[in-house]
Amino acid sequence: GNSVTQMEGPVTLSEEAFLTINCTYTATGYPSLFWYVQYPGEGLQLLLKATKADDKGSNKGFEATYRKETTSFHLEKGSVQVSDSAVYFCALTAGGYQKVTFGTGTKLQVIP
Amino acid sequence: DTGVSQDPRHKITKRGQNVTFRCDPISEHNRLYWYRQTLGQGPEFLTYFQNEAQLEKSRLLSDRFSAERPKGSFSTLEIQRTEQGDSAMYLCASSSRATDYTDTQYFGPGTRLTVL
C-alpha cells in the first residue's frame, strides 16, 4: 500500500534559520506529492505540490523536489519566520485511488 | 471563491447521542472527501463522493457512520450512538479533475468533535 514517512518533530528553529523537513514515500505507480500546512486551530492548506519526477513545487519561499530515485520530497526554506510556525504534512495520491495518504506531520516552532 | 466550508466548527456531545456535520465544497468541484484527524496524527481517509455517488469507503467508516451527498453539492456526515473514541477533527475536502488535471484536494477548516 501507499505510505508516507516524515521526520518526527517538534523542530525548533530561530528566525532566519534554514529549514529542512524530510519526507520519503512508498507508492504504487507514479504518485503526486504534496505538502500541506496546518496552523493552530485551522484546517489544512495546500502549500505546494509536484506531479512528476524532478518537478519542483514552490510557494511562499518553501520548495520541494520530487526525487523518484530516492522516493523523497523534502521540504526546504532558506529563512524561516515566526509566522511559519505550524504543523507540516507530507502527502501523496497514487495508484488510481482518490484518497490522500498523509504522513504523521512535523511540528515547526520558530522562535524570535 | 470562498473555499470549502464546514459547519459546525466545534461540537460537544454526550456519549450515545447522534451528531451530524455539514460540508459545502468549492462550487465547481464534483468530488468530495471526508477525513478524520486525531491528535498528533495525519488525517485518515473516510469516504469519497463523485457527484452524488459514494464511490469509496474506508474500513474506518463503521456502521455507525453514514455520509450523504444527495444533490451532488453539499454533504453530511452523521455519527450515530457516539463513543468517546469518535472524538477527533473531521475534515472535508473537494476537488475537480475537470478544472485541475492533478485533482488536488482543498480542505475545509474542519469540525472538532468532543464526546464526553
Chai-1 contact restraints between the chains, C-beta under 6 A:
chainA,res_idxA,chainB,res_idxB,connection_type,confidence,min_distance_angstrom,max_distance_angstrom,comment,restraint_id
A,S32,B,T102,contact,1.0,0.0,6.0,A-B,restraint_1
A,E42,B,P109,contact,1.0,0.0,6.0,A-B,restraint_2
A,G43,B,L91,contact,1.0,0.0,6.0,A-B,restraint_3
A,G43,B,F107,contact,1.0,0.0,6.0,A-B,restraint_4
A,G43,B,G108,contact,1.0,0.0,6.0,A-B,restraint_5
A,G43,B,P109,contact,1.0,0.0,6.0,A-B,restraint_6
A,G43,B,G110,contact,1.0,0.0,6.0,A-B,restraint_7
A,L44,B,F107,contact,1.0,0.0,6.0,A-B,restraint_8
A,T51,B,T102,contact,1.0,0.0,6.0,A-B,restraint_9
A,F89,B,G42,contact,1.0,0.0,6.0,A-B,restraint_10
A,Q98,B,Y48,contact,1.0,0.0,6.0,A-B,restraint_11
A,K99,B,F45,contact,1.0,0.0,6.0,A-B,restraint_12
A,V100,B,Q105,contact,1.0,0.0,6.0,A-B,restraint_13
A,F102,B,G42,contact,1.0,0.0,6.0,A-B,restraint_14
A,F102,B,P43,contact,1.0,0.0,6.0,A-B,restraint_15
A,G103,B,G42,contact,1.0,0.0,6.0,A-B,restraint_16
A,T104,B,Q41,contact,1.0,0.0,6.0,A-B,restraint_17
A,T104,B,G42,contact,1.0,0.0,6.0,A-B,restraint_18
A,G105,B,G42,contact,1.0,0.0,6.0,A-B,restraint_19
